[in-house]
Amino acid sequence: MTGDPFVLALAAFALIALVHIGAHSMLLKASVGNAWTIGPRDVPVSPGPLAARAERALRNFLETAPAFLALMLAVHASGGSSLAETGMAAYLGGRAAYLPAYLSALPWARSTCWLIAGIGLVLMLIGVLAT
């Protein structure tokens, strides 16, 4: 196993993506049934509340993913900085907590996790621009 923070951050990012995809898939199947999920999906269905939340959480994750990956490339190319590494950790921590926070529907939890991840992206950007 590598100790390179960039490799570990990318592995953590991939794990978070897989958890989002898996959670959405399992909750959708539980909500609408197996016949629809294995079929051609020509007829739209209304997923249950948890499946709908998981889909929105996945879409939100995918909205921030390109920025994180671009910043990861920039951080690596610039040699990195402690500020950028702090930003990587904040982004990944916020994103890891986002799905359970969204699914739980606790007031402010989802928004707080989103804000932490967003601050992480800003810290990464500052870390790149400051080097």
C-alpha positions as CSV (number, residue, x, y, z in Angstrom):
1,M,0.0,0.0,0.0
2,T,1.3,3.4,-0.9
3,G,1.7,6.3,1.5
4,D,1.4,8.9,-1.3
5,P,-1.5,11.2,-0.2
6,F,-2.5,11.8,-3.9
7,V,-2.9,8.1,-4.6
8,L,-4.8,7.6,-1.3
9,A,-7.0,10.6,-2.0
10,L,-7.9,9.2,-5.5
11,A,-8.6,5.8,-4.0
12,A,-10.8,7.3,-1.4
13,F,-12.6,9.3,-4.1
14,A,-13.2,6.1,-6.1
15,L,-14.5,4.4,-3.0
16,I,-17.0,7.2,-2.3
17,A,-18.2,7.1,-5.9
18,L,-18.7,3.4,-5.7
19,V,-20.7,3.7,-2.4
20,H,-22.9,6.4,-4.0
21,I,-23.6,4.3,-7.0
22,G,-24.2,1.1,-5.0
23,A,-26.5,2.9,-2.5
24,H,-28.6,4.4,-5.2
25,S,-28.8,1.1,-7.1
26,M,-29.8,-0.9,-4.0
27,L,-32.3,1.7,-2.7
28,L,-33.9,2.0,-6.2
29,K,-34.3,-1.7,-6.5
30,A,-35.8,-1.9,-3.0
31,S,-38.2,0.9,-3.9
32,V,-39.4,0.0,-7.4
33,G,-38.8,-3.8,-7.5
34,N,-36.5,-6.1,-9.5
35,A,-38.7,-6.3,-12.6
36,W,-38.2,-2.7,-13.4
37,T,-34.5,-2.5,-12.6
38,I,-33.6,-5.5,-14.8
39,G,-35.9,-4.4,-17.6
40,P,-35.5,-1.8,-20.3
41,R,-36.7,1.0,-18.0
42,D,-38.9,2.5,-20.8
43,V,-41.6,3.5,-18.4
44,P,-40.6,6.0,-15.7
45,V,-41.3,5.1,-12.1
46,S,-41.5,7.1,-8.9
47,P,-38.8,5.9,-6.5
48,G,-39.3,6.0,-2.8
49,P,-38.0,8.9,-0.7
50,L,-34.7,7.2,0.2
51,A,-34.0,6.1,-3.4
52,A,-34.8,9.7,-4.6
53,R,-32.4,11.1,-2.0
54,A,-29.7,8.7,-3.0
55,E,-30.1,9.7,-6.6
56,R,-29.9,13.4,-5.8
57,A,-26.8,12.8,-3.6
58,L,-25.2,10.9,-6.5
59,R,-25.9,13.7,-8.9
60,N,-24.5,16.3,-6.5
61,F,-21.4,14.2,-6.0
62,L,-20.9,14.0,-9.8
63,E,-21.3,17.8,-10.1
64,T,-18.3,18.4,-7.8
65,A,-16.2,15.4,-9.1
66,P,-14.7,17.2,-12.1
67,A,-13.5,20.1,-10.0
68,F,-11.9,17.7,-7.5
69,L,-10.2,15.7,-10.2
70,A,-8.9,18.8,-12.0
71,L,-7.6,20.2,-8.7
72,M,-6.0,16.9,-7.9
73,L,-4.1,17.0,-11.2
74,A,-3.1,20.6,-10.5
75,V,-2.0,19.9,-6.9
76,H,0.1,16.9,-8.1
77,A,1.6,18.9,-11.0
78,S,2.5,21.8,-8.7
79,G,4.2,19.6,-6.1
80,G,1.4,19.9,-3.5
81,S,1.2,21.9,-0.4
82,S,-0.1,21.4,3.1
83,L,-3.1,23.7,2.4
84,A,-4.0,21.6,-0.7
85,E,-3.7,18.4,1.3
86,T,-5.9,19.8,4.0
87,G,-8.4,20.7,1.2
88,M,-8.2,17.2,-0.1
89,A,-9.1,15.8,3.3
90,A,-11.9,18.3,3.8
91,Y,-13.4,17.5,0.4
92,L,-13.2,13.8,0.9
93,G,-14.5,13.9,4.5
94,G,-17.4,16.1,3.5
95,R,-18.3,13.9,0.5
96,A,-18.0,10.7,2.6
97,A,-20.4,12.1,5.2
98,Y,-22.8,13.7,2.6
99,L,-24.6,10.5,1.6
100,P,-25.5,9.3,5.1
101,A,-26.4,12.9,6.0
102,Y,-28.7,13.2,3.0
103,L,-30.3,9.8,3.6
104,S,-30.9,10.6,7.2
105,A,-32.7,13.8,6.4
106,L,-31.3,15.5,9.5
107,P,-31.8,19.3,9.2
108,W,-28.6,21.1,8.3
109,A,-26.5,17.9,8.1
110,R,-26.5,17.6,4.3
111,S,-25.8,21.3,3.9
112,T,-22.9,21.2,6.4
113,C,-21.3,18.3,4.7
114,W,-21.7,20.0,1.3
115,L,-20.1,23.2,2.7
116,I,-17.1,21.3,4.2
117,A,-16.5,19.7,0.8
118,G,-16.8,23.0,-1.0
119,I,-14.3,24.6,1.4
120,G,-12.0,21.7,0.7
121,L,-12.1,22.5,-3.0
122,V,-11.4,26.2,-2.3
123,L,-8.4,25.3,-0.1
124,M,-7.1,23.0,-2.9
125,L,-7.4,25.9,-5.4
126,I,-5.7,28.3,-3.0
127,G,-2.9,25.7,-2.4
128,V,-2.3,25.4,-6.1
129,L,-2.4,29.1,-6.8
130,A,0.0,29.9,-3.9
131,T,2.7,27.5,-5.1
